[in-house]
Amino acid sequence: MKTAKIIMAQALALASILASSCSGPKQALSAYLDATIKGNHIEAYRLVSSADKPFQDANGYLAQSSAERNNLIRALSDRVSYQIKSVGKQGDQAEVKVEISAPDYAAIINDLFEGDPGKINLASGAGINKMVEGKYGKKIPLTKMDWDYTLVKEQDGWKVFLGWESGSKIRDLVQKAKQMEKEGKLYQARDQYQEVLQLDPENSAASAGSQNLVQKIAQYEQEQAYAGNLMVSKIQVTGSAGGGQGVFMELKNNGDRELGLVEITIDFLDRSGEVVGQKKSTVIDASMQARDPSYASLAPGQSRQFGLSAKGAPAEWSQKVNIRVSDLRFSE
C-alpha cells in the first residue's frame, strides 16, 4: 500500500512537471492526447482545466477512463496518431483543430469478434495483436476524425477544457426525461430531451428519446381525442352488495377502435354541485382479462355495466356524481 502511494505521488509529480512544461496550447494538447492514447490517465487528468474538475474528480476520471479502455484499445494504442491542423489563439483561450487517425474498432470487432464487444476482454493484448496481424497484415482498417478542442490558459499553464459541466447537466436531463416518460409525463419528457439537444445536437440518447416520444405523443393525443366516443350512461348511486354506497353505470364504445384500457374518474359532488372528492378506477384492462373477464377489452359498439364502491367519499357528498373518462389506451 505504501509503495502504491509512492508510485502515485511520483506519477503526479511527473504529470505536474509535464503540465508546467507545456508552453503553449499546441504543446498542452499534444501532451494531453499523448497521455490519453498511452493510457496515462493521471497525466491526462492533470492537463484538464480547473473549470472541469468540480464535475469529475481524479478517481472518477481514472475509473471511467480505465473502463472505456478495453483490451482492443490497449492492444492497438500504438496505431493511434493525430495531427494538429490549426491553432487559433485569442487571449487566454485557444481553439485547436486536430485530425485523429485510429483503428476502425467497429470493423475490427465485426471481423474478429463476430460483432460482439463482450468477447474482446476474453482475449489478451498479445492474442488480439496476433489476430489483427493474421487478418489484416500491416494494413489494418483505419478511420479519421476531425476534433475541435478548446484550451484555456491558467496560472500553471494551458489546460484542456472538456465541458464536463455541460456533460453533467446533460446526463441529469436525460435521466429526468427517462423518469418522466416512465411516469407518463410525455410533454415534460419531450421538453427535457429538447433542452439536451440544444446543448448537444448530436446526443444520441436525446435524439432517440425525442423521436420515440413523437410517436407516443401522437398516439396519446389520438387516444385522448377518442374519449368523445365513449358514453357513460345509466348512472345510479345506491347500496352495494358489500355494504355502503356504490356507483353503477354503463359504458359504451361508440367509436371504431377496440380499447384495451379505460380509466374513469368519479367526481363526488356536494349539494351545490361543487366537487368535494374524486376517485379514479380502471374499468377496462386487457392485461387482467385472464384473471377477471370483466376487465376484457371493449370492442367497437360494445357496452358493459360496472359497479364501483363509493368507500372513502367525503362526508359532504350529497350522493350526486359526475363521471368522465380520464384515460384510455387502444388495444395493441
N, C-alpha and C positions, 0 to 999 in steps of 0.2 A: 504493500500500500504506500509506504514511504517512497519507494523507488518510482512508483507511478506518479506521485505528486511532483517529484524532482523532474521527471521527464516532461510533465505537463508545464511546469514552470519554465523549463528550458525552451520548450516549443513556443510558449507565449512570449518569452524574451526575444527569440529569433523573429517571431512574427512582428513584434514591435519594431525591431531594427529594420525589417523589410519595409514596413509601413512608412517609417520615417525617412527611408531612403528613396521613396517614390517622389521624385522632384516635380512631376507634372501629371496631368490626368491620364496621358497615354501610358506612362510608366506604372501608375497606380492600377489602371485597369488591366494591364498586362500581368502584373503581379497577382491580381485577384483571379484572373482567368487561369493562369498557370497553376495556382494553388487549387482551384476548383477541379481542373482536369486531373491533377495528380492525386486528388482526394485528401489534400492537406487542409482540412476544414477549419482548423484553428487559425491558420494563417488567413484563410479566406474571410473568416468572421471578423478578424482584426481590421480588415480593409473595408468593412461595411460601415456606412455612415452612422453617426450617433443618432440621427433622426429615426433610423430604422430600428435600432436595438431595443427600445422600450417595448416593441411589439414581437420580439423574438430574442430570448436570451441565448447565451452561448450553448448551454446544454440542449435546449430545444433545437437549435440550429444543427448541432453535431448529430443529434438523434435523427432528425429529418434527413439530413444530407447522407448519413450512413444508410438509412432505409432505402433511399432512392438510388443508391449506388450498388446495383446488383452485380453478380459475377460477370455478366456480359459486359457491362460498362467498365468494370475494373480490368477485365482481360484486354479490352480494346482501347484503353485510355490513351495509349501511345499513337493511336490512329486519329486522334482529335487534334485539329490545328485551327488557327484563327489568323486573320489578317485585319489590322486596324486600317480602315479605309479613309477616315477623316476625323478630325478633332475640331470642334467649334467651341472656342472658349470665350466667355463673356463674364468678366469679373471673377467671382468665386464659384462659378458654375460652368460646367462644360458638357457638351453633347458629343458623344463618341459613337461613330458607326463602325460596326465590326461584321466581317463575314466569317462565319464559323463553318468549318468542314468537319463532319463527323460520320461515323459508320451509320448506314441506314438500318437502325436497330429493328424496325418493323419488318423489313425484308429478311433480315438475318434470322429473326425469331420464327418467321414463317417457313424459311428454308430449312433451318436446323432443329427447330423445336416444335414443329407441327403447329405453329401459331399459338402455342401455349406458353405464356411468360412464366407460369408456375414451374416449368421444367428447368428453367435457367440455373437456379441455385442447386440443382441436383448434380450439376457438372462443375468440376474445378476450373480455375482460371487456365491452367495448363491444358486441360481437356478441351475447353472452349477454343483456345488458340489452335489446337490441333484440328478441331472440327472446321474452323474457319479456313485454315490453310488448305485442308483437304477439299473443301467445297469451292473456294474461290481462288486459291493460289495467292498471288500478290495483288490481285485486283478485287478487293472486297468492295461491295456496293457502298457508295458514299452519298451523302446528301448535304447540300449547302443551305445555310440560313443566314439571313441578314438580321442583326440585332442592333438596337439603339440603346445605349447606356447613358445615364446621367451621373456625373460626378460632381461632388461639392468639395470646396476647399475648407478644411478645418484647421485648428491650431497645430495639429501634429501631421498635417499633410492632406493630400487629396484622398477622398473616400468614395466608394461606390454607393449611390443612392438607389435602393431597390424597391422603394414604395411599399414597405411592409405594412404601414398604417392603412393604406388603401386595401391591401390584401386581407388584413384582419377584418376590416369593415365589410368587405365583400363576402367573406366566409360567414360572418354573422347574418348578413342579409339573406344569403342563400338558405341558411339553416332556418331562419324565421319564415321564409317563403314556403319551405317544405312543410313546416309545422302548421302554418295557416292553411295550406292545401289539405292536409290531413283533417283539419277541423272544419273543412267545408267553406272556409273564408276565401273563396276563389278570387274575388276582385282585389282583396288586400294582398293576397299572394302574388297576383299579377303585378301589382304596383311595386312590390319588393323586387321582383325579377327585373322590372324595367329600370329601377334605380341601379341595380347591379350593372345592367347593360350600358347605362350612361357612364359608369365608372370604367367599365371594361367591356367594350363592344364585342370582343371575341370570347367572352366567358362561355364555355360550352354548357355548363350546368344551368346557367340562367337562360341561355338560348333554348335549350331543350325543354326546360321547365315552362318557359313562356309559351312556346309552341304547343305544348301539351295542354296548357291552360286555355288557349284559344278554343280548342275543341271542347274542353269541359264546360267552359262558359257558354259556348254556343248551344250545347245540349241542355245545360241548366236553364237557359233563357227559353228554349223551346218547351221544356217541361213546365216552367212557371206559366207560360202563356197558355198551355194546355189545361191548366186548372179551371179555366172557364167552362170546360166541357164536363166538369163533374157537378152533379146536382145532389145536394143534401136535402132530403125531404122527410115527411112523416116524423118530425121531431116531437118526442114526448119526454116529460120528466115525471117519473113515477117510482114506486118502490121496486127495488131489485131483489132477485132471488136470494142473495146473500144478506139481505137486510140493508137498511138505509136507502138512500135515493140513488136512482140510476137514470142515465140519459140514453134514450133509444132513438134510432134514426135509420134511414135507408140512404145508401149511396149508390148513384147510378153513373156509369161511364157513357156519356153521350157522344164521345169522340170516336176516332178511328184508330187509336193506339191501345195496345194492351199495357196495363200498368202492373209493375212488379212491386211497387211500394207506394203507399199513400199514408200520409200523416195528417191528422186533423187536430185543430185547436178548438177547445170549448172555452168560450168566454162566459163566466158566471156574472150575471147582472143583478144589481140591486133594484129596488122599487122604481127608481128614477131612470133606469136603463143604463146606468154607469157600470163599467167593468170593475168588479171588485176582486177578481181572481181568474186564473187560467189553468187549463190542464191540456197537455199535449198527449196524444195517443196514436200509435201506429196501428192502423186497422187492416192494412194490406202489406204483406211482406212475404214474397215468394220464397225467400230463403228459409222460412219457417213452415212452409207448406207440408213437408213430410211429417212434422211433429203435430201440426194442428191445421187441418184442411180449411179452417175458417179464415186463415191468412192467405189463401191462394190468390194468385194474380187475378186481376179484374179485366175481363175481355171487353171489347167494344160492344156497347148496347146492354151489357150485363148490369144487374142490380144486386145489392147484398145488404142485409139488415144487420145492425150492430147494437149492442147494449153495453154501455160503459159506466162504471161506478163513479158516483159523484163524491166519493170519500175525499175529505180534505177541502171541500168547498168552504169558503169563509162564512161566518155567522150572518153577514149582511146579505147573503144570497137570497133572492126572492123566488127561487125555483124557475127563473127565466134564464134562457141561454141564447148565445149566438154561436153558430158553428161554421167554421170555414176550413178549407183545405190549405194547410200551411206548407206542405212539401209533397213531392211525388217524384217517382222515377219510372221511366219506361222499362218494360221487360226487355232483357237482352236477347 
